[in-house]
Amino acid sequence: MEQKFKPGDIVRLKSGGPKMTVIKYDPAQGADLTCQWFEKDSQFKEKSFNQDALEVYQTESPIIVTG
């Protein structure tokens, strides 16, 4: 399977959740990526996810009003 993300990319689950940093991609593990993130209580987490369950994290652009 083609690698969709690279280490350093910021992603999230397609179903929602926190933004996560891709740490590594291991082709030997199929399409799994290891991601790290912090929970709201500052608890550090690390887990592998199938890349098909992830999407690039999109920040909302601020609305700039001039004039």
N, C-alpha and C positions, 0 to 999 in steps of 0.2 A: 504494500500500500504506500502511496505517496505521502511524504511527510508534509503536513499542513502548517506546522508551527515549529519554531526554533527556540532554543534556550534564550531567555530574556524577554520573550513575548509575554504580554499581559492578556490573559484569557479569563473566561468565566464559563460555567455550565450553560448550555442552551436553555435549560429550565430556570436559570437564575442563580443567584448566590453571590458570594464575594469575588472580588477580582483576585486572580492568582497569577503567580509568575511561573512560567515553564522553566524547569531546572534541567531536565534532560529528556532525550528521546532515545529509546532503546529498540531498534528494529527487531531484535531477538525476542522482544516481548509483544510482538504484533504491532498494533497501532497505539500502544500506550505511551503516555507522557507522564513524567513525574512533575507535579506542581506543588508549590508552597504558598501559604497565605497565613494571615492572622485573622482570628475570630474577633468579634466585637469586644470580647473581654481580654484582648491582647494575647490569647492562647495561640501558640504557633502550631501549624498543621502542615503535614506533607502526605500526599496520596497520589497514586497513579490513576489516570483516567484514559479511556479510549478517546482518541482525538476526534472521533465523530460526534462525541457528546459535548465538545467545546466550540466556542466561537471567540473571535477577537473581542476584547473588552472595549466598548465604545463609551467615551465620556461625552456627556451632553455639552454642546458648545454654549457658552454663555451668550445671552442676548445683550448686545451693546447698543445703547440708545445714544444718539448724538443730536446736538442741535437744541 
